[in-house]
């Protein structure tokens, strides 16, 4: 006899799962409705993970933590892909780096994640999520939300996590690390401006690059 769901409401939050042995169709339906990635999503996540890796090779050595374009890639991932996919693109790149693939400026392996720059890497994960949440709020991308999102998620959050971890690993006073870290500020502000310009221009020129939920507000 075929499995059927009799008299069930399929609207989200109204499903009454009916058991068939150890098989709960309602549970499967709920899981499928909340976890769904298209092939296009996966390609875009991989593309931004690759972009993050490429940008990590563009660096200026100024001390224990070099100046790079990596945070620009994090900003663009959150602005264009949204909170979840943007965060996943960062996680993918870091996971591949962790297992030893030299994607982070030619470096790879677990040691990177306990080094002086480890806090900034963790900050990227949360930062990409926050950028997407702020920029995509209200289902309409506007320049000031993009700039605010990039500043908070791409600059302040990596600083808030990166500086204390760097101080801990180096055994240095936090105040001294923060003062020396101010060298990053002008470049990071420039990245905020660049990311905002790219995202807003892309929204006008090619809205299909963004999630449907955001395009619906155009």
C-alpha positions as CSV (number, residue, x, y, z in Angstrom):
1,X,0.0,0.0,0.0
2,X,1.6,3.4,-0.9
3,X,2.5,5.8,1.8
4,X,0.1,8.7,1.9
5,X,-0.4,11.7,4.2
6,X,-4.1,11.8,4.8
7,X,-5.7,15.2,5.8
8,X,-2.4,16.9,6.5
9,X,-1.8,20.6,6.0
10,X,1.4,21.2,4.2
11,X,1.8,24.8,5.2
12,X,4.9,25.3,7.3
13,X,4.2,24.9,10.9
14,X,1.0,23.0,10.3
15,X,2.3,19.5,9.4
16,X,1.1,16.6,11.4
17,X,3.6,13.9,10.6
18,X,2.1,10.4,10.3
19,X,4.4,7.4,11.1
20,X,4.8,4.5,8.8
21,X,7.0,2.2,10.8
22,X,10.1,4.1,11.5
23,X,9.5,6.6,8.6
24,X,8.0,10.0,9.4
25,X,7.0,11.7,6.2
26,X,6.1,14.9,7.9
27,X,9.5,15.2,9.4
28,X,11.2,14.6,6.1
29,X,9.0,17.3,4.5
30,X,10.0,19.8,7.2
31,X,13.7,19.1,6.8
32,X,13.5,19.4,3.1
33,X,11.6,22.7,3.3
34,X,14.4,24.2,5.5
35,X,17.5,22.8,4.0
36,X,17.8,23.4,0.3
37,X,20.8,24.3,-1.8
38,X,20.6,24.5,-5.6
39,X,23.6,23.7,-7.8
40,X,23.8,27.4,-8.5
41,X,24.2,28.1,-4.7
42,X,27.0,25.5,-4.5
43,X,28.8,27.0,-7.5
44,X,28.5,30.5,-6.0
45,X,29.8,29.4,-2.6
46,X,32.8,27.7,-4.3
47,X,33.5,30.8,-6.4
48,X,33.6,33.1,-3.4
49,X,35.8,30.6,-1.5
50,X,38.2,30.7,-4.4
51,X,38.0,34.5,-4.5
52,X,38.9,34.6,-0.8
53,X,41.9,32.4,-1.5
54,X,43.1,34.4,-4.5
55,X,42.8,37.7,-2.5
56,X,44.9,36.1,0.3
57,X,47.9,36.1,-2.0
58,X,47.8,39.8,-2.5
59,X,49.6,41.0,0.7
60,X,51.9,43.6,2.1
61,X,54.0,42.3,5.0
62,X,53.9,44.8,7.8
63,X,54.4,42.7,10.8
64,X,53.0,39.5,12.4
65,X,49.7,40.0,10.5
66,X,50.1,41.2,6.9
67,X,47.8,43.6,5.0
68,X,45.8,41.6,2.5
69,X,42.6,41.9,0.4
70,X,41.0,38.9,2.1
71,X,38.5,41.0,4.1
72,X,37.3,42.6,0.8
73,X,36.3,39.1,-0.3
74,X,34.5,38.4,3.0
75,X,32.6,41.7,2.5
76,X,31.6,40.8,-1.0
77,X,30.6,37.3,0.0
78,X,28.2,38.6,2.6
79,X,26.8,41.4,0.5
80,X,26.2,39.3,-2.6
81,X,25.5,35.7,-1.4
82,X,23.7,36.7,1.8
83,X,24.3,35.6,5.4
84,X,24.2,31.8,5.1
85,X,25.9,31.2,1.7
86,X,28.4,34.0,2.4
87,X,29.4,32.4,5.7
88,X,29.6,28.9,4.0
89,X,31.9,30.3,1.4
90,X,34.3,31.4,4.2
91,X,33.9,28.1,6.0
92,X,34.6,26.1,2.9
93,X,37.9,28.0,2.2
94,X,39.0,27.7,5.8
95,X,38.1,24.0,6.0
96,X,40.2,23.2,2.9
97,X,43.0,25.2,4.4
98,X,42.7,23.3,7.7
99,X,43.2,20.0,6.0
100,X,46.4,21.2,4.5
101,X,45.6,22.7,1.1
102,X,47.8,25.9,0.8
103,X,44.9,28.3,0.0
104,X,45.7,31.0,2.6
105,X,48.5,33.0,1.0
106,X,50.3,29.7,0.1
107,X,49.8,28.3,3.6
108,X,47.7,25.5,5.0
109,X,47.3,23.1,7.9
110,X,45.9,23.3,11.5
111,X,48.8,25.4,12.8
112,X,47.3,28.5,11.1
113,X,44.2,28.3,13.3
114,X,46.2,28.7,16.5
115,X,48.6,31.3,15.2
116,X,48.8,35.1,15.5
117,X,46.2,35.6,12.8
118,X,43.8,32.9,13.9
119,X,41.3,35.3,15.5
120,X,40.9,37.2,12.3
121,X,40.0,34.0,10.4
122,X,37.3,33.2,13.0
123,X,36.1,36.8,12.7
124,X,35.6,36.3,9.0
125,X,33.1,33.5,9.6
126,X,30.9,35.6,11.9
127,X,31.6,38.7,9.9
128,X,30.2,37.2,6.6
129,X,27.1,36.2,8.4
130,X,26.6,39.6,10.0
131,X,27.2,41.4,6.7
132,X,24.5,39.4,5.0
133,X,22.1,39.9,7.8
134,X,22.5,43.6,7.8
135,X,22.7,44.2,4.1
136,X,19.8,41.9,3.2
137,X,17.5,43.2,5.9
138,X,14.3,44.5,4.4
139,X,14.9,42.6,1.1
140,X,16.4,45.6,-0.6
141,X,20.1,46.4,-1.1
142,X,21.0,50.0,-0.5
143,X,24.4,51.7,-0.3
144,X,24.3,52.8,3.3
145,X,23.3,49.3,4.6
146,X,26.0,47.8,2.5
147,X,28.5,50.2,3.9
148,X,27.3,49.6,7.5
149,X,27.3,45.9,7.0
150,X,30.8,45.9,5.6
151,X,32.1,48.1,8.4
152,X,30.6,46.0,11.2
153,X,31.1,42.5,9.7
154,X,34.2,43.1,7.7
155,X,36.2,45.4,10.1
156,X,34.8,45.6,13.6
157,X,34.1,41.9,14.2
158,X,37.5,40.6,12.8
159,X,39.2,43.3,15.0
160,X,37.1,42.3,18.1
161,X,38.2,38.7,17.8
162,X,41.5,39.1,16.1
163,X,43.2,41.6,18.4
164,X,42.7,39.6,21.6
165,X,43.7,36.3,20.0
166,X,46.8,37.9,18.6
167,X,47.7,39.4,22.0
168,X,47.2,36.0,23.6
169,X,49.3,34.1,21.1
170,X,52.1,36.7,21.2
171,X,52.0,37.2,24.9
172,X,51.7,40.9,24.3
173,X,49.5,43.6,26.0
174,X,46.2,43.9,24.3
175,X,46.5,47.7,24.2
176,X,49.8,47.5,22.3
177,X,48.3,45.1,19.8
178,X,45.3,47.4,19.2
179,X,47.6,50.4,18.7
180,X,49.8,48.6,16.2
181,X,46.7,47.3,14.5
182,X,45.5,50.7,13.6
183,X,47.7,50.5,10.6
184,X,45.0,48.3,9.1
185,X,42.3,50.9,9.5
186,X,42.8,53.1,6.4
187,X,43.0,50.1,4.1
188,X,39.9,48.5,5.6
189,X,37.9,51.6,5.3
190,X,38.9,51.7,1.6
191,X,37.7,48.1,1.3
192,X,34.3,49.1,2.8
193,X,34.0,51.7,0.1
194,X,35.1,49.4,-2.7
195,X,32.8,46.5,-1.5
196,X,29.8,48.9,-1.3
197,X,30.4,50.3,-4.8
198,X,30.8,46.9,-6.3
199,X,27.7,45.4,-4.6
200,X,25.4,48.3,-5.4
201,X,26.7,48.6,-9.0
202,X,26.3,44.8,-9.5
203,X,22.7,45.0,-8.1
204,X,21.8,47.5,-10.8
205,X,23.7,45.9,-13.6
206,X,23.1,42.2,-12.9
207,X,20.5,41.5,-10.1
208,X,20.5,37.8,-10.9
209,X,23.8,37.6,-9.0
210,X,21.8,38.1,-5.8
211,X,19.4,35.8,-4.0
212,X,15.7,35.9,-5.2
213,X,14.6,37.3,-1.8
214,X,16.7,40.4,-2.3
215,X,15.8,40.8,-6.0
216,X,12.1,40.8,-5.0
217,X,12.6,44.1,-3.4
218,X,13.9,45.8,-6.5
